[in-house]
Amino acid sequence: MFTIGDFARHGRVSARMLRHYDAIGLLRPDHTDPFTGYRHYSAAQLARLNRIIALKDLGFTLEQVRRILEERVTTDELRGMLKLRQAELEEARATAAARLAQVEARLRSIESEGRMPTQDVMIKSTPAVRVAELTAVAAGYGPEHIGPVISPLYEELFRRLTAAGVTPTGPGIAYYEDAPEGDGAILVHAGCTVSTGPAPGQDFAIVDLPAVDRAATIVHRGPMDTIVSTAQNLARWIEAGGHRSAGYAREVYLECPPDKEQWVTEVQEPLR
């Protein structure tokens, strides 16, 4: 048997925490001296303590922890539960990081208000190009809506291209249009340059994108979560030059290494 201090030390928790768990009936001492009130714990109780701490650290409330432990979940069930919770927390962390990146991009746009963009903008024509593509609808045109839609689209597109034995012949090209649903929804086209034509049984579309006579182009460096600043720099340049936009810009992914900070994307906005 261990005193509460010894048990706390072995469990790497505080004695105060153990007293609280005792008070709420979550982890009772193995024995409480009826005269002194001193609590004593057995080494076997470390197993329950470990479960309590693991579940609590993954965000479960103590009441949820109690219900889980009362159901006498097995170690395998507990591991599966923890992995699921871990995945949820990792997704939340990634979402928070993306949101912070978007706020940073907006801040850069605010800081650059009133100044002409320092990035080079060119007007050029773009040739017609054939792409294999998948499409899906995003709730809006902001990075927080486009990112969660376009990334899975590209993962699935490349999987299907590989299964069909189709090898990309050029960069990825994404383009956008208003979705039939309205309310600001966007139809996202995630495409990749190919030379092949449609074939029976293909589970992706083959589309010939038309040439664009005049497009204002700018190069964006970094993750697409931070595209806002670059896109707004392009908008200011278009207006200052007396040009008129003719619709949504295409995104040509020139370089996409694993480190998204090293991505290079050309934004091509058609002009009237």
Accessible surface in RSA format (square Angstrom, percent):
REM  Atomic radii and reference values for relative SASA: ProtOr
REM  Chains: A
REM  Algorithm: Lee & Richards
REM  Probe-radius: 1.40
REM  Slices: 20
REM RES _ NUM      All-atoms   Total-Side   Main-Chain    Non-polar    All polar
REM                ABS   REL    ABS   REL    ABS   REL    ABS   REL    ABS   REL
RES MET A   1   130.53  67.6  62.78  41.5  67.75 161.3  50.75  43.1  79.78 105.7
RES PHE A   2    60.37  30.2  59.24  36.7   1.13   2.9  60.37  36.6   0.00   0.0
RES THR A   3    65.70  46.7  64.84  65.7   0.86   2.1  58.18  78.2   7.52  11.4
RES ILE A   4    26.53  15.1  26.28  19.6   0.25   0.6  26.28  18.9   0.25   0.7
RES GLY A   5    36.19  44.6   0.00   N/A  36.19  44.6  30.58  83.9   5.61  12.6
RES ASP A   6    45.74  32.0  45.66  45.4   0.08   0.2   1.62   3.8  44.12  44.0
RES PHE A   7     0.56   0.3   0.53   0.3   0.03   0.1   0.56   0.3   0.00   0.0
RES ALA A   8     6.14   5.6   6.09   9.4   0.04   0.1   6.09   8.6   0.04   0.1
RES ARG A   9   145.99  61.3 135.64  69.1  10.35  24.6  76.74 104.9  69.24  42.0
RES HIS A  10    97.23  53.1  72.85  50.6  24.38  62.4  49.37  50.9  47.86  55.7
RES GLY A  11    14.77  18.2   0.00   N/A  14.77  18.2   3.61   9.9  11.16  25.0
RES ARG A  12   212.50  89.2 180.71  92.1  31.79  75.7  70.78  96.7 141.72  85.9
RES VAL A  13    25.97  17.1   4.35   3.9  21.62  52.1  14.24  12.4  11.73  31.8
RES SER A  14    56.31  47.6  46.46  62.0   9.85  22.7  46.24  98.5  10.07  14.1
RES ALA A  15    26.16  24.0  20.73  32.0   5.43  12.4  20.73  29.2   5.43  14.4
RES ARG A  16   195.62  82.1 192.89  98.3   2.74   6.5  64.61  88.3 131.01  79.4
RES MET A  17    56.44  29.2  50.84  33.6   5.60  13.3  56.22  47.8   0.22   0.3
RES LEU A  18     0.33   0.2   0.17   0.1   0.16   0.4   0.19   0.1   0.14   0.4
RES ARG A  19   109.44  46.0 107.61  54.9   1.84   4.4  38.07  52.0  71.37  43.3
RES HIS A  20    90.40  49.4  85.22  59.2   5.18  13.3  61.95  63.8  28.46  33.1
RES TYR A  21     2.94   1.4   2.94   1.7   0.00   0.0   2.33   1.8   0.61   0.8
RES ASP A  22    17.07  12.0  17.07  17.0   0.00   0.0   1.43   3.4  15.64  15.6
RES ALA A  23    81.67  75.1  44.06  68.0  37.60  85.5  54.69  77.0  26.98  71.5
RES ILE A  24    54.09  30.8  39.21  29.2  14.87  35.8  47.69  34.3   6.39  17.3
RES GLY A  25    25.03  30.9   0.00   N/A  25.03  30.9   6.96  19.1  18.07  40.5
RES LEU A  26     1.60   0.9   0.37   0.3   1.23   3.1   0.52   0.4   1.08   2.9
RES LEU A  27     2.66   1.5   1.61   1.2   1.05   2.6   2.47   1.7   0.19   0.5
RES ARG A  28   139.43  58.5 133.42  68.0   6.01  14.3  53.13  72.6  86.30  52.3
RES PRO A  29    18.94  13.8   4.65   4.2  14.29  51.9   4.65   3.8  14.29  88.8
RES ASP A  30    84.11  58.9  54.06  53.8  30.05  71.1   4.32  10.2  79.79  79.6
RES HIS A  31    90.55  49.5  85.66  59.5   4.88  12.5  55.70  57.4  34.85  40.6
RES THR A  32    65.10  46.3  50.01  50.7  15.09  36.0  40.03  53.8  25.08  37.9
RES ASP A  33    39.77  27.9  38.80  38.6   0.97   2.3   0.73   1.7  39.03  38.9
RES PRO A  34   109.80  80.0  68.20  62.2  41.60 151.2  79.16  65.4  30.64 190.4
RES PHE A  35   190.72  95.4 154.20  95.5  36.52  95.0 158.14  95.9  32.58  93.2
RES THR A  36    79.91  56.8  48.94  49.6  30.96  73.8  56.61  76.0  23.30  35.2
RES GLY A  37    37.62  46.4   0.00   N/A  37.62  46.4  26.36  72.3  11.26  25.2
RES TYR A  38   148.45  69.3 145.00  82.5   3.45   9.0 100.76  75.7  47.69  58.8
RES ARG A  39    64.09  26.9  60.28  30.7   3.82   9.1   1.63   2.2  62.46  37.9
RES HIS A  40    46.44  25.4  46.44  32.3   0.00   0.0  29.89  30.8  16.55  19.3
RES TYR A  41     0.31   0.1   0.31   0.2   0.00   0.0   0.07   0.1   0.24   0.3
RES SER A  42    26.40  22.3  25.42  33.9   0.98   2.3  22.04  46.9   4.35   6.1
RES ALA A  43    58.64  53.9  47.77  73.7  10.88  24.7  48.04  67.6  10.61  28.1
RES ALA A  44    84.27  77.5  58.74  90.6  25.53  58.1  72.67 102.3  11.60  30.7
RES GLN A  45    30.03  16.8  27.24  19.9   2.79   6.6  18.53  39.4  11.50   8.7
RES LEU A  46    46.69  26.0  46.69  33.4   0.00   0.0  46.69  32.8   0.00   0.0
RES ALA A  47    49.59  45.6  43.60  67.3   5.99  13.6  47.81  67.3   1.78   4.7
RES ARG A  48    83.10  34.9  80.48  41.0   2.62   6.2  34.73  47.5  48.36  29.3
RES LEU A  49     0.50   0.3   0.50   0.4   0.00   0.0   0.50   0.4   0.00   0.0
RES ASN A  50    89.46  61.7  83.76  80.9   5.70  13.7  24.75  59.6  64.71  62.5
RES ARG A  51    63.73  26.8  62.47  31.8   1.26   3.0  15.83  21.6  47.90  29.0
RES ILE A  52     0.00   0.0   0.00   0.0   0.00   0.0   0.00   0.0   0.00   0.0
RES ILE A  53    38.24  21.8  38.24  28.5   0.00   0.0  38.24  27.5   0.00   0.0
RES ALA A  54    34.09  31.3  25.39  39.2   8.70  19.8  33.41  47.0   0.68   1.8
RES LEU A  55     0.00   0.0   0.00   0.0   0.00   0.0   0.00   0.0   0.00   0.0
RES LYS A  56    67.14  32.8  57.83  35.5   9.31  22.2  26.49  23.8  40.65  43.3
RES ASP A  57   101.77  71.3  69.62  69.3  32.14  76.0  29.93  70.4  71.83  71.6
RES LEU A  58    33.67  18.8  33.59  24.0   0.08   0.2  33.67  23.6   0.00   0.0
RES GLY A  59    42.38  52.3   0.00   N/A  42.38  52.3  24.67  67.7  17.71  39.7
RES PHE A  60    37.59  18.8  32.36  20.0   5.23  13.6  32.59  19.8   5.00  14.3
RES THR A  61    77.68  55.2  69.67  70.6   8.01  19.1  74.24  99.7   3.44   5.2
RES LEU A  62    45.85  25.5  40.96  29.3   4.88  12.3  41.40  29.1   4.45  12.0
RES GLU A  63    86.03  49.4  81.08  61.3   4.95  11.8  45.48  88.0  40.55  33.1
RES GLN A  64    66.61  37.2  65.59  47.9   1.02   2.4  10.05  21.4  56.56  42.9
RES VAL A  65     0.00   0.0   0.00   0.0   0.00   0.0   0.00   0.0   0.00   0.0
RES ARG A  66    57.97  24.3  57.97  29.5   0.00   0.0  15.84  21.7  42.12  25.5
RES ARG A  67   121.48  51.0 119.95  61.1   1.53   3.6  52.38  71.6  69.10  41.9
RES ILE A  68    19.42  11.1  19.26  14.3   0.16   0.4  19.42  14.0   0.00   0.0
RES LEU A  69    14.44   8.0   5.69   4.1   8.75  22.0   6.57   4.6   7.87  21.2
RES GLU A  70   113.75  65.3  87.14  65.9  26.61  63.4  42.25  81.7  71.49  58.4
RES GLU A  71   126.33  72.5  97.71  73.9  28.62  68.1  42.67  82.5  83.66  68.3
RES ARG A  72   208.08  87.4 183.94  93.8  24.14  57.5  66.52  90.9 141.56  85.8
RES VAL A  73    23.58  15.5  10.77   9.8  12.81  30.9  11.48  10.0  12.10  32.8
RES THR A  74    76.08  54.1  68.19  69.1   7.89  18.8  73.19  98.3   2.88   4.4
RES THR A  75    79.28  56.4  74.67  75.7   4.61  11.0  54.10  72.7  25.18  38.1
RES ASP A  76   117.17  82.1 106.76 106.3  10.42  24.6  31.56  74.3  85.62  85.4
RES GLU A  77    96.92  55.6  85.97  65.0  10.94  26.0  41.14  79.6  55.78  45.5
RES LEU A  78    14.00   7.8  14.00  10.0   0.00   0.0  14.00   9.8   0.00   0.0
RES ARG A  79   141.19  59.3 138.95  70.8   2.24   5.3  35.45  48.4 105.74  64.1
RES GLY A  80    39.29  48.4   0.00   N/A  39.29  48.4  33.19  91.1   6.10  13.7
RES MET A  81    53.12  27.5  45.39  30.0   7.73  18.4  47.51  40.4   5.62   7.4
RES LEU A  82    38.09  21.2  37.52  26.8   0.58   1.4  37.75  26.5   0.34   0.9
RES LYS A  83   124.28  60.6 118.94  73.0   5.34  12.7  68.95  62.1  55.33  58.9
RES LEU A  84   114.94  64.0 109.63  78.4   5.31  13.3 114.36  80.3   0.58   1.6
RES ARG A  85    63.02  26.5  62.13  31.7   0.89   2.1   4.33   5.9  58.69  35.6
RES GLN A  86    92.26  51.6  92.16  67.4   0.09   0.2  13.61  29.0  78.64  59.6
RES ALA A  87    52.95  48.7  46.10  71.1   6.84  15.6  48.42  68.2   4.53  12.0
RES GLU A  88    78.18  44.9  71.03  53.7   7.15  17.0  34.82  67.4  43.35  35.4
RES LEU A  89    71.71  39.9  67.37  48.2   4.34  10.9  67.64  47.5   4.07  10.9
RES GLU A  90    83.12  47.7  78.21  59.2   4.91  11.7  23.96  46.4  59.16  48.3
RES GLU A  91   121.75  69.9 114.62  86.7   7.13  17.0  41.10  79.5  80.65  65.8
RES ALA A  92    58.35  53.7  46.77  72.2  11.59  26.4  53.63  75.5   4.72  12.5
RES ARG A  93   168.10  70.6 160.72  81.9   7.38  17.6  70.37  96.2  97.74  59.2
RES ALA A  94    62.67  57.6  51.13  78.9  11.54  26.2  58.39  82.2   4.28  11.3
RES THR A  95    64.88  46.1  59.10  59.9   5.78  13.8  44.33  59.5  20.56  31.1
RES ALA A  96    43.55  40.0  42.29  65.3   1.26   2.9  42.92  60.4   0.62   1.7
RES ALA A  97    57.34  52.7  47.87  73.9   9.46  21.5  51.55  72.6   5.78  15.3
RES ALA A  98    27.43  25.2  23.98  37.0   3.45   7.8  26.87  37.8   0.56   1.5
RES ARG A  99   136.32  57.2 135.39  69.0   0.93   2.2  52.92  72.3  83.40  50.5
RES LEU A 100   125.53  69.9 120.81  86.4   4.72  11.9 121.13  85.1   4.40  11.8
RES ALA A 101    27.93  25.7  20.34  31.4   7.59  17.3  27.16  38.3   0.76   2.0
RES GLN A 102    20.98  11.7  20.87  15.3   0.11   0.3  10.40  22.1  10.58   8.0
RES VAL A 103    88.14  58.0  86.42  78.2   1.72   4.2  87.62  76.1   0.52   1.4
RES GLU A 104    78.15  44.9  76.95  58.2   1.20   2.9  27.96  54.1  50.19  41.0
RES ALA A 105     0.00   0.0   0.00   0.0   0.00   0.0   0.00   0.0   0.00   0.0
RES ARG A 106   113.23  47.5 112.82  57.5   0.42   1.0  42.84  58.6  70.39  42.7
RES LEU A 107    79.43  44.2  78.33  56.0   1.11   2.8  79.09  55.5   0.34   0.9
RES ARG A 108    90.86  38.1  87.56  44.6   3.30   7.9  46.21  63.2  44.65  27.1
RES SER A 109     5.23   4.4   5.07   6.8   0.17   0.4   5.10  10.9   0.13   0.2
RES ILE A 110   105.14  59.8  98.32  73.3   6.82  16.4  98.32  70.8   6.82  18.5
RES GLU A 111   101.43  58.2  84.88  64.2  16.55  39.4  40.83  79.0  60.59  49.5
RES SER A 112    16.38  13.8  16.38  21.9   0.00   0.0  16.38  34.9   0.00   0.0
RES GLU A 113   111.02  63.7  92.43  69.9  18.59  44.3  32.51  62.9  78.51  64.1
RES GLY A 114    84.28 103.9   0.00   N/A  84.28 103.9  44.36 121.7  39.91  89.4
RES ARG A 115   142.80  60.0 135.12  68.9   7.68  18.3  67.03  91.6  75.77  45.9
RES MET A 116   106.02  54.9  90.19  59.7  15.83  37.7  76.23  64.8  29.79  39.5
RES PRO A 117    20.82  15.2   0.27   0.2  20.56  74.7   3.60   3.0  17.22 107.0
RES THR A 118   135.00  96.0 102.89 104.3  32.11  76.5  82.98 111.5  52.02  78.6
RES GLN A 119    58.31  32.6  45.97  33.6  12.33  29.4  35.55  75.7  22.75  17.3
RES ASP A 120   124.73  87.4 109.23 108.7  15.50  36.6  33.56  79.0  91.17  90.9
RES VAL A 121    22.01  14.5   0.10   0.1  21.91  52.8   0.10   0.1  21.91  59.4
RES MET A 122   114.03  59.1 109.77  72.6   4.26  10.1  75.78  64.4  38.25  50.7
RES ILE A 123    65.99  37.6  37.77  28.1  28.22  68.0  37.77  27.2  28.22  76.6
RES LYS A 124    72.41  35.3  62.88  38.6   9.53  22.7  41.18  37.1  31.23  33.3
RES SER A 125    75.78  64.0  58.72  78.4  17.06  39.3  22.21  47.3  53.57  75.0
RES THR A 126     8.23   5.9   6.65   6.7   1.58   3.8   7.36   9.9   0.87   1.3
RES PRO A 127   106.87  77.9  96.00  87.5  10.87  39.5 103.85  85.7   3.01  18.7
RES ALA A 128    67.22  61.8  45.12  69.6  22.10  50.3  45.47  64.0  21.74  57.6
RES VAL A 129    31.68  20.8  23.39  21.2   8.29  20.0  30.97  26.9   0.71   1.9
RES ARG A 130    80.59  33.8  75.32  38.4   5.27  12.5  15.20  20.8  65.39  39.6
RES VAL A 131     0.00   0.0   0.00   0.0   0.00   0.0   0.00   0.0   0.00   0.0
RES ALA A 132     0.00   0.0   0.00   0.0   0.00   0.0   0.00   0.0   0.00   0.0
RES GLU A 133     7.67   4.4   6.81   5.2   0.86   2.0   0.16   0.3   7.50   6.1
RES LEU A 134    22.23  12.4  19.44  13.9   2.79   7.0  22.23  15.6   0.00   0.0
RES THR A 135    63.88  45.4  39.92  40.5  23.96  57.1   9.52  12.8  54.36  82.2
RES ALA A 136    34.23  31.5  25.58  39.5   8.65  19.7  34.23  48.2   0.00   0.0
RES VAL A 137    63.37  41.7  40.66  36.8  22.71  54.7  40.66  35.3  22.71  61.6
RES ALA A 138     1.32   1.2   0.00   0.0   1.32   3.0   1.32   1.9   0.00   0.0
RES ALA A 139    74.26  68.3  48.03  74.1  26.23  59.7  55.29  77.9  18.97  50.3
RES GLY A 140     9.86  12.2   0.00   N/A   9.86  12.2   9.86  27.0   0.00   0.0
RES TYR A 141    98.97  46.2  83.50  47.5  15.46  40.2  72.30  54.3  26.67  32.9
RES GLY A 142    16.36  20.2   0.00   N/A  16.36  20.2  10.98  30.1   5.38  12.0
RES PRO A 143    13.86  10.1   6.83   6.2   7.03  25.5  12.58  10.4   1.27   7.9
RES GLU A 144    87.54  50.3  72.38  54.8  15.16  36.1  41.45  80.2  46.09  37.6
RES HIS A 145    69.48  38.0  63.84  44.4   5.64  14.4  38.34  39.5  31.14  36.2
RES ILE A 146    16.81   9.6  16.81  12.5   0.00   0.0  16.81  12.1   0.00   0.0
RES GLY A 147    22.36  27.6   0.00   N/A  22.36  27.6  20.61  56.6   1.74   3.9
RES PRO A 148    91.38  66.6  68.66  62.6  22.72  82.6  79.62  65.7  11.77  73.1
RES VAL A 149    32.73  21.5  27.25  24.7   5.48  13.2  31.08  27.0   1.65   4.5
RES ILE A 150    18.81  10.7  18.81  14.0   0.00   0.0  18.81  13.5   0.00   0.0
RES SER A 151    50.61  42.8  43.62  58.2   6.99  16.1  30.22  64.4  20.38  28.6
RES PRO A 152    71.70  52.3  66.90  61.0   4.80  17.4  67.92  56.1   3.78  23.5
RES LEU A 153    21.34  11.9  20.34  14.6   1.00   2.5  21.27  14.9   0.07   0.2
RES TYR A 154    28.37  13.2  28.37  16.1   0.00   0.0  28.37  21.3   0.00   0.0
RES GLU A 155   129.59  74.4 115.47  87.4  14.13  33.6  49.01  94.8  80.58  65.8
RES GLU A 156    51.18  29.4  48.94  37.0   2.25   5.3  24.44  47.3  26.74  21.8
RES LEU A 157     0.00   0.0   0.00   0.0   0.00   0.0   0.00   0.0   0.00   0.0
RES PHE A 158    88.53  44.3  87.18  54.0   1.35   3.5  87.59  53.1   0.94   2.7
RES ARG A 159   138.35  58.1 128.78  65.6   9.57  22.8  73.33 100.2  65.02  39.4
RES ARG A 160    61.42  25.8  59.95  30.6   1.47   3.5   1.37   1.9  60.05  36.4
RES LEU A 161     2.16   1.2   2.16   1.5   0.00   0.0   2.16   1.5   0.00   0.0
RES THR A 162   109.67  78.0  91.68  92.9  17.99  42.9  71.19  95.6  38.47  58.2
RES ALA A 163    85.32  78.4  41.81  64.5  43.51  99.0  53.28  75.0  32.04  84.9
RES ALA A 164    49.94  45.9  12.94  20.0  37.00  84.2  25.43  35.8  24.51  64.9
RES GLY A 165    66.25  81.7   0.00   N/A  66.25  81.7  36.27  99.5  29.98  67.1
RES VAL A 166    20.27  13.3  11.63  10.5   8.65  20.8  14.61  12.7   5.67  15.4
RES THR A 167   106.49  75.7  94.93  96.2  11.56  27.6  63.64  85.5  42.85  64.8
RES PRO A 168    51.12  37.3  36.36  33.1  14.76  53.7  36.36  30.0  14.76  91.8
RES THR A 169    83.37  59.3  43.79  44.4  39.58  94.3  48.87  65.6  34.49  52.1
RES GLY A 170    28.68  35.4   0.00   N/A  28.68  35.4  18.01  49.4  10.68  23.9
RES PRO A 171    52.45  38.2  41.00  37.4  11.45  41.6  51.74  42.7   0.71   4.4
RES GLY A 172    11.29  13.9   0.00   N/A  11.29  13.9   4.08  11.2   7.21  16.2
RES ILE A 173    11.26   6.4  11.26   8.4   0.00   0.0  11.26   8.1   0.00   0.0
RES ALA A 174     0.00   0.0   0.00   0.0   0.00   0.0   0.00   0.0   0.00   0.0
RES TYR A 175    35.96  16.8  35.96  20.5   0.00   0.0  31.02  23.3   4.94   6.1
RES TYR A 176    12.04   5.6   1.02   0.6  11.02  28.7   0.50   0.4  11.54  14.2
RES GLU A 177    75.72  43.5  75.01  56.7   0.72   1.7  23.42  45.3  52.31  42.7
RES ASP A 178   101.11  70.8  84.37  84.0  16.74  39.6  31.18  73.4  69.93  69.7
RES ALA A 179     6.04   5.6   0.00   0.0   6.04  13.7   0.03   0.0   6.01  15.9
RES PRO A 180   127.38  92.8  85.88  78.3  41.50 150.9 100.01  82.6  27.37 170.1
RES GLU A 181   112.82  64.8  81.66  61.8  31.17  74.2  61.74 119.4  51.08  41.7
RES GLY A 182    32.05  39.5   0.00   N/A  32.05  39.5  31.42  86.2   0.63   1.4
RES ASP A 183   152.60 106.9 106.73 106.2  45.87 108.5  42.63 100.3 109.96 109.7
RES GLY A 184    52.84  65.2   0.00   N/A  52.84  65.2  40.44 111.0  12.40  27.8
RES ALA A 185    12.87  11.8  10.87  16.8   2.00   4.6  10.87  15.3   2.00   5.3
RES ILE A 186     3.97   2.3   3.97   3.0   0.00   0.0   3.97   2.9   0.00   0.0
RES LEU A 187    38.13  21.2  38.13  27.3   0.00   0.0  38.13  26.8   0.00   0.0
RES VAL A 188     0.00   0.0   0.00   0.0   0.00   0.0   0.00   0.0   0.00   0.0
RES HIS A 189    14.11   7.7  14.11   9.8   0.00   0.0  14.11  14.5   0.00   0.0
RES ALA A 190     0.00   0.0   0.00   0.0   0.00   0.0   0.00   0.0   0.00   0.0
RES GLY A 191     0.00   0.0   0.00   N/A   0.00   0.0   0.00   0.0   0.00   0.0
RES CYS A 192     2.74   2.1   2.74   3.1   0.00   0.0   0.00   0.0   2.74   3.0
RES THR A 193    18.54  13.2  18.54  18.8   0.00   0.0  17.92  24.1   0.63   0.9
RES VAL A 194     4.75   3.1   0.14   0.1   4.61  11.1   0.14   0.1   4.61  12.5
RES SER A 195    87.38  73.8  60.64  80.9  26.73  61.6  41.21  87.8  46.17  64.7
RES THR A 196    49.14  35.0  40.06  40.6   9.08  21.6  26.74  35.9  22.40  33.9
RES GLY A 197    23.37  28.8   0.00   N/A  23.37  28.8  12.20  33.5  11.17  25.0
RES PRO A 198   107.10  78.1  82.11  74.8  24.99  90.9  82.39  68.0  24.71 153.6
RES ALA A 199    46.85  43.1  34.71  53.6  12.14  27.6  38.47  54.2   8.39  22.2
RES PRO A 200   141.22 102.9 108.19  98.6  33.03 120.1 120.47  99.5  20.75 129.0
RES GLY A 201    83.19 102.6   0.00   N/A  83.19 102.6  43.69 119.9  39.50  88.5
RES GLN A 202    43.06  24.1  14.44  10.6  28.62  68.1  11.59  24.7  31.48  23.9
RES ASP A 203    75.29  52.7  61.79  61.5  13.50  31.9  40.50  95.3  34.79  34.7
RES PHE A 204    16.70   8.4   0.00   0.0  16.70  43.5   6.34   3.8  10.36  29.6
RES ALA A 205    49.96  45.9  39.31  60.7  10.65  24.2  47.57  67.0   2.38   6.3
RES ILE A 206    28.58  16.3   2.81   2.1  25.77  62.1   2.81   2.0  25.77  69.9
RES VAL A 207    43.35  28.5  40.31  36.5   3.04   7.3  43.35  37.7   0.00   0.0
RES ASP A 208    88.57  62.0  66.35  66.0  22.22  52.5  31.53  74.2  57.04  56.9
RES LEU A 209     7.46   4.2   7.13   5.1   0.33   0.8   7.13   5.0   0.33   0.9
RES PRO A 210    91.51  66.7  84.79  77.3   6.71  24.4  91.51  75.6   0.00   0.0
RES ALA A 211    59.10  54.3  36.98  57.1  22.12  50.3  36.98  52.1  22.12  58.6
RES VAL A 212    27.41  18.0  23.96  21.7   3.46   8.3  26.95  23.4   0.46   1.2
RES ASP A 213   124.87  87.5 109.70 109.2  15.17  35.9  32.21  75.8  92.66  92.4
RES ARG A 214    92.35  38.8  90.57  46.2   1.78   4.2  50.51  69.0  41.84  25.4
RES ALA A 215     1.03   0.9   1.03   1.6   0.00   0.0   1.03   1.4   0.00   0.0
RES ALA A 216     0.00   0.0   0.00   0.0   0.00   0.0   0.00   0.0   0.00   0.0
RES THR A 217     4.60   3.3   3.54   3.6   1.06   2.5   0.22   0.3   4.38   6.6
RES ILE A 218     1.81   1.0   0.02   0.0   1.79   4.3   1.81   1.3   0.00   0.0
RES VAL A 219    50.50  33.2  45.05  40.8   5.45  13.1  45.05  39.1   5.45  14.8
RES HIS A 220     5.97   3.3   5.97   4.2   0.00   0.0   4.84   5.0   1.14   1.3
RES ARG A 221   169.64  71.2 147.11  75.0  22.54  53.7  60.79  83.1 108.85  66.0
RES GLY A 222     3.90   4.8   0.00   N/A   3.90   4.8   3.90  10.7   0.00   0.0
RES PRO A 223    16.79  12.2  16.79  15.3   0.00   0.0  16.79  13.9   0.00   0.0
RES MET A 224    36.92  19.1  32.46  21.5   4.46  10.6  32.81  27.9   4.11   5.4
RES ASP A 225    39.35  27.6  38.60  38.4   0.75   1.8   1.54   3.6  37.81  37.7
RES THR A 226    14.91  10.6  14.34  14.5   0.57   1.4  11.13  15.0   3.78   5.7
RES ILE A 227    22.90  13.0  22.90  17.1   0.00   0.0  22.90  16.5   0.00   0.0
RES VAL A 228    12.54   8.3  10.56   9.6   1.98   4.8  12.54  10.9   0.00   0.0
RES SER A 229    13.26  11.2  13.26  17.7   0.00   0.0   3.69   7.9   9.56  13.4
RES THR A 230     6.32   4.5   6.06   6.1   0.26   0.6   0.17   0.2   6.15   9.3
RES ALA A 231    39.84  36.6  35.40  54.6   4.44  10.1  35.97  50.7   3.86  10.2
RES GLN A 232    63.17  35.3  62.58  45.7   0.59   1.4  23.00  49.0  40.17  30.5
RES ASN A 233    15.83  10.9  15.83  15.3   0.00   0.0   0.00   0.0  15.83  15.3
RES LEU A 234     0.38   0.2   0.38   0.3   0.00   0.0   0.38   0.3   0.00   0.0
RES ALA A 235    52.75  48.5  46.06  71.1   6.69  15.2  48.33  68.1   4.43  11.7
RES ARG A 236    57.07  24.0  52.39  26.7   4.68  11.1  42.71  58.4  14.36   8.7
RES TRP A 237    60.06  24.1  59.25  28.7   0.81   1.9  35.55  19.0  24.51  39.8
RES ILE A 238     9.35   5.3   9.35   7.0   0.00   0.0   9.35   6.7   0.00   0.0
RES GLU A 239   143.22  82.2 128.79  97.4  14.43  34.4  44.45  86.0  98.77  80.6
RES ALA A 240    69.42  63.8  26.35  40.7  43.07  98.0  38.23  53.8  31.19  82.6
RES GLY A 241    45.38  56.0   0.00   N/A  45.38  56.0  24.38  66.9  21.01  47.1
RES GLY A 242    66.57  82.1   0.00   N/A  66.57  82.1  36.19  99.3  30.38  68.0
RES HIS A 243    48.44  26.5  33.12  23.0  15.32  39.2  23.81  24.5  24.62  28.7
RES ARG A 244   159.47  67.0 154.18  78.6   5.29  12.6  58.37  79.8 101.10  61.3
RES SER A 245    45.90  38.8  31.64  42.2  14.27  32.9  26.06  55.5  19.84  27.8
RES ALA A 246    41.05  37.7  15.94  24.6  25.11  57.1  16.27  22.9  24.78  65.6
RES GLY A 247    39.98  49.3   0.00   N/A  39.98  49.3  33.40  91.7   6.58  14.7
RES TYR A 248    74.35  34.7  54.82  31.2  19.53  50.8  42.63  32.0  31.72  39.1
RES ALA A 249     9.91   9.1   7.46  11.5   2.45   5.6   7.48  10.5   2.43   6.4
RES ARG A 250    29.88  12.5  29.88  15.2   0.00   0.0   8.63  11.8  21.24  12.9
RES GLU A 251    17.58  10.1  17.58  13.3   0.00   0.0   1.18   2.3  16.40  13.4
RES VAL A 252    12.09   8.0  12.09  10.9   0.00   0.0  12.09  10.5   0.00   0.0
RES TYR A 253    22.70  10.6  17.05   9.7   5.64  14.7  13.94  10.5   8.75  10.8
RES LEU A 254    87.16  48.5  60.31  43.1  26.86  67.5  61.34  43.1  25.83  69.5
RES GLU A 255   101.16  58.1  95.48  72.2   5.69  13.5  30.94  59.8  70.22  57.3
RES CYS A 256    68.07  51.5  33.57  37.4  34.50  81.1  23.39  59.3  44.67  48.2
RES PRO A 257    47.92  34.9  37.13  33.8  10.79  39.2  45.43  37.5   2.49  15.4
RES PRO A 258   142.19 103.6 107.61  98.1  34.58 125.7 121.26 100.1  20.93 130.1
RES ASP A 259    74.53  52.2  65.88  65.6   8.65  20.4  35.46  83.4  39.07  39.0
RES LYS A 260   107.35  52.4 103.65  63.6   3.70   8.8  57.60  51.8  49.76  53.0
RES GLU A 261   115.65  66.4 101.75  77.0  13.90  33.1  41.34  80.0  74.31  60.7
RES GLN A 262   106.13  59.3  98.07  71.7   8.06  19.2  27.86  59.3  78.27  59.4
RES TRP A 263    48.10  19.3  47.59  23.0   0.51   1.2  47.57  25.4   0.53   0.9
RES VAL A 264    16.04  10.6  16.04  14.5   0.00   0.0  16.04  13.9   0.00   0.0
RES THR A 265     0.00   0.0   0.00   0.0   0.00   0.0   0.00   0.0   0.00   0.0
RES GLU A 266    20.67  11.9  20.67  15.6   0.00   0.0   0.64   1.2  20.03  16.4
RES VAL A 267     6.34   4.2   6.34   5.7   0.00   0.0   6.34   5.5   0.00   0.0
RES GLN A 268    19.00  10.6  17.90  13.1   1.10   2.6   2.55   5.4  16.45  12.5
RES GLU A 269    29.30  16.8  29.30  22.2   0.00   0.0   1.46   2.8  27.84  22.7
RES PRO A 270    28.80  21.0  28.80  26.3   0.00   0.0  28.80  23.8   0.00   0.0
RES LEU A 271    14.85   8.3   0.05   0.0  14.80  37.2   0.05   0.0  14.80  39.8
RES ARG A 272   164.32  69.0 116.64  59.5  47.68 113.5  58.85  80.4 105.47  63.9
END  Absolute sums over single chains surface
CHAIN  1 A    15784.9      12674.2       3110.7       8974.6       6810.3
END  Absolute sums over all chains
TOTAL         15784.9      12674.2       3110.7       8974.6       6810.3
